[in-house]
Amino acid sequence: MEQVALEAQRREQVGKGPARRLRQNDLVPGVAYGLNRENIVITVPRDKLAAALRTDQGLNVLLDLRIAGVEAEADTAAIIKEIQRHPVSRAPLSVDFQWISLTQMITVTVPIHIEGESPGVVEGGAVDQIMHEIQVQCLPTNIPDYFVADITGLEINDTVHVETLEAPAGVEILADPSDALVSIAPPITDEDLETRVEEELLEGLEELPLDEELELEEGEEAPAEGEAAEEGAEEEESE
């Protein structure tokens, strides 16, 4: 797996105000850590980060993270450990990078894609994907782009299990082989659908925290939909 170059700059100021100004200038605040190195607070260009994430490797992309003043090492790379996104726009608010050794095994999550044609679907059944990703252990250079769950020939109520996944050499799948990946669910009638919706509504009402109702001061208006989410994101964003 080739590394994708990503230029970064050190940043001196931390906090909500400086981070907000960086984002207004199309920069994403972040931090790089790992391999017993010092934590370095940095910024990366938003468009370059987006381009790196558009590769086939997605979040598992190996990065040649180039930070001004930091000497690169041939046997190391960086991976994206976490991205915090705006709850509405999904724009990146901050990003954590982790230094890793290319010669040491790591644990990562790999997506699962469904392929094939199922007779059960033709008969009116629905594809029920139970697992959308799976953990594996391997060298960083051996991380698969994705696994394929093949539903070819599946009838209604048939199931594909983890044991059917084909792992490349040097890649160990960490899930139980008997775990279900995808199944073909039988068609649902209008009566069943109505019953299911009613049950979900009742469950939702039972779980409502009745003692935590929103109280407004006299003359105060409730926040518009989306505003509360934005405020929560600003309070929780990692600098």
N, C-alpha and C positions, 0 to 999 in steps of 0.2 A: 504494500500500500504506500503510495507516494504521499509526501507531506505537502501541504498547502501553505505557502508563505503568507504571513499576516503581520503587518507592521503595527507596532504599538509605541506609545510614548508614556514616559513616566508622568505622573501628576502630583503636584505638591499639595493641593487643597482637597480636603474631603468634607463631606457634609451634604445636606440636601440642596442648599443654595448653589454651590459649585457644580454639583452633579446635574442640577436642572439646567444650568447655563451650558454645560457640555452637551447635553442632549439637544438643546436648541441649536447648537452648531454641528449637528449630525455626528456627534461623538458619543460612544457608549462607555461609561465608566466601568472599570473592572479591577480584578486582582489576579495575580499569578502566584502560585505557591506549590510546594511539593518538593520531594527529594532532598529534604533538609536544607532547602534554600530559604533565604529571607523572603518574606511576603513583599511583593512589589505592587503598589497601586498604580494602575495604568489607564489609558484610554485607547480605544480602537475605533477606526472609522466605521460608521454604521453600514455603509454600502459594502465595504470589504468583508465585514463579518457576515453580512447576508450572502455574499458570493461564496464564502467558504462553506456555509451551511447548505448551499444548493448543489453540492457535489453528491455523488451516489452514496457516500458514507454518512451523510446527514450529521447528526450530533456526534457520531463516532469518528469524524474526520480527524486525521493526524495533522497537527499544525506545526509549522516552523515559525514559532512566535518570536519575532525579532524585536527586541526592546533596546532602544538606544542606550548604550553604555553597559549592556549586559552581554558577556561573551557567550557565544553559542557553543554547544557541545555536540559532537557528531552522533553520539549514541543516545541522545535524549530528544523528546518531542513534547508537545503540549496537547492536551485534549480539553474539550469544553466540559467542565464538571456540572455547571448549572447556568441557566439563563433565566433571569427574572423578566417577565413581560408585562406590559400594560394589559389589564383585564379586558379592555374593549378593543383598542387598536392592535394589540399584540406586538407593538413595537418593543424592542429590547430596552429594558431599563438599566440592567447591569448584567455583567457576565463574569463568571469565575473560571479561570484556566488552571489546570493542574499539570505540573511537569511530571513526565513519566520516563522510565528507562525503556528503551527499545529491546532490551535483552531480558526483561523480567515480565512474567505473566501478570495480566490484569483481568479484572472482572468487569464486563460491560453488558449493556442491554442491546439486543439486536431485534429489529422489527420482523414481523411475520407477514408474508404476502400470501394471498389465496390465489391459486391458479387451477384451471381445469373446468370441465363442464359436468354438472351433476344432473342425472335423470330425475332425482328428487326435486330439484328446483324447477325443472320443466313441468313436473306434475303439480306445481303450486307450492312446494315447500320453500323455506327461507334459509339462507346461510346464516348461521349463528356463530360468529367468531368469538370464541371464549378467551383466547389469548392473542393479544395483538403484538406482544414482544416477549423475548425470552432471554434469560441471563446465560452468558457463556464465559468461559475462562480460556485465554489464549495469549500469545504474544501480540503486542500492539500492531505489528505488521501483518497479522493473520486475521484481523477482525473481519467477519463476513459482512457484506452490505446488507443482506437480509436472508431469511430462510423462506422456503416455499412449502406451504401446506396444500397438497394436491387433493382436490375433491372429485377428481375424475371417477365416474362410476358410482358415486355415493347415492344411495336411495334415502327416502325419508326415514329419519331416526338413526341413520348411520353417523359414526363419529370418527374423526381422525385424531390420533394421539401423538404425543411428543416423540415416541419411539420411531415414528415414520420419518422424522426430519433427517436429512442427510447433512452431517457436519463435515466440513473440510478437514484434512489432516492437521493435527495440532490444535483443534478446537474442541473443547469439552462443553457439552450442554449440561447445565446445572439443574434443570428441572427434572422432576420425576418422570420416567418414561411412560407411565400410565396416565399422566395428566392429559385431559382433553384439550385439543387445540380448536377444533371447529366441528360443528355438527349441522345436519340438515333438519331443521325444525318442521313439524307438520303444519299445514295451512291452519290459520286461525279464523274461526267464524265470526260474524258480526256480533253474535251474542257473547262469545268468549271475550272479544275485544272490549265490549261495553262493560262486562263484569270486571275485567282486569283494570280498566280505567277507574271504575268506582272504588275498587280495593286500594289502588295507589293513592287516590284522593283521600280516602279515610285514613290510611297510614300516615299521610302527610299531615293531616289535621291532628292526629294523636301525638305527633312529634313536635308540634309547635310549642315553643317556650312561652306559655301564657303569662308567666310572671316577668317577662322581659320585653313588654310592649314599648314601642317608641313613644316617648312623651315629648310634646312640643310646648315651648313657652307660648304664652298668649300672643297671637299675631304672627307667630313664626310659621313659615311654610315648610312642608316636608321636602327633602332634597329630591331633585328630578332623578329619574332612572339613569344610572351611570355615574352620577356625581359622587355618590357614596363610595362606589368602587374605586374611582380615581383617587379620592382622599385616602382610602385604605392602602392603595398601592404606594402612595408617596410616603406613608408612615412606615411601611414594611420594607421598602426597597433597601437593598444592601449597597453600601457605598464602598 
